[in-house]
């Protein structure tokens, strides 16, 4: 008997919160489909989820973005060049203090 793994990912979300409900709905649907088919599922964000152009991201220094990612139960998240060049190392460390991912790579 072989196991199947479905990998879902997001990237380059750039604090586009107007699209977030659609992204969440799509991810939940795909996760439910995979589970119904007996597959294991991993969900990753592979960078550039936080863009400081958005007032919430700027005001909360990305912490609001991380709370949204927590709500979708990501397994792991990494930073992209956007976070890496627009946030200080201290801000990045603080941004992820309340992360609930299985693995968080900074």
C-alpha positions in Angstrom: 0.0 0.0 0.0 1.5 3.3 -1.0 1.0 6.7 0.7 0.3 9.8 -1.2 1.3 13.3 -0.2 -0.3 16.5 -1.5 1.8 19.6 -1.1 0.0 23.0 -1.2 1.7 26.3 -1.2 1.3 30.0 -1.4 3.9 32.6 -2.3 4.0 36.2 -3.2 0.8 37.1 -1.4 2.3 40.6 -0.8 -0.3 41.6 1.9 -3.1 41.5 -0.7 -5.7 41.0 2.0 -8.6 41.7 -0.3 -7.7 38.3 -1.9 -7.1 36.5 1.4 -10.7 35.0 1.8 -10.5 33.4 -1.7 -7.0 32.0 -1.0 -8.2 30.5 2.3 -11.3 29.0 0.7 -9.2 27.5 -2.1 -6.7 26.0 0.4 -9.3 24.6 2.6 -11.1 23.0 -0.3 -7.9 21.4 -1.6 -6.9 20.2 1.8 -10.4 18.6 2.3 -10.2 17.0 -1.1 -6.8 15.5 -0.3 -7.9 14.1 3.0 -11.1 12.6 1.5 -8.8 10.8 -1.0 -6.6 9.5 1.8 -3.7 11.7 1.2 -1.5 13.4 3.6 -1.3 17.2 3.2 1.5 19.7 3.8 0.9 23.5 3.5 3.8 25.9 3.0 4.2 29.6 2.3 7.4 30.1 0.4 7.9 33.8 0.9 6.8 37.4 0.3 3.6 37.1 2.3 4.3 40.5 4.1 4.5 43.7 2.0 4.8 46.9 4.0 2.7 48.9 1.5 -0.3 47.7 3.4 -1.2 49.8 6.5 -1.9 46.7 8.6 1.4 45.1 7.7 3.3 48.3 8.3 1.5 49.2 11.6 1.9 45.7 13.1 5.3 45.0 11.5 4.0 41.9 9.9 2.5 40.3 13.0 -1.0 40.5 11.6 0.2 38.6 8.5 1.5 35.8 10.7 -1.7 35.6 12.7 -3.6 35.1 9.4 -1.1 32.4 8.4 -1.7 30.7 11.8 -5.4 30.6 11.2 -4.9 28.5 8.0 -2.6 26.0 9.8 0.5 26.3 7.7 3.1 23.6 8.3 6.1 25.8 7.5 6.8 29.3 6.3 9.9 31.0 5.1 10.7 34.6 4.3 11.1 35.9 0.8 13.2 38.8 -0.5 10.4 41.2 0.3 10.5 40.4 4.0 14.3 40.1 4.0 15.0 43.5 2.5 12.2 45.6 4.1 12.2 44.3 7.7 15.2 44.4 10.1 16.4 41.2 11.6 14.9 42.2 14.9 11.5 43.0 13.3 11.6 39.6 11.5 12.3 37.8 14.8 9.4 39.7 16.5 7.1 39.1 13.6 7.3 35.4 14.1 7.1 35.3 17.9 3.5 34.1 17.8 3.9 31.7 14.9 2.2 28.3 15.2 3.9 26.6 12.3 5.5 23.2 12.7 8.7 24.6 11.3 9.5 28.3 10.7 12.7 29.0 8.8 14.2 32.4 9.0 
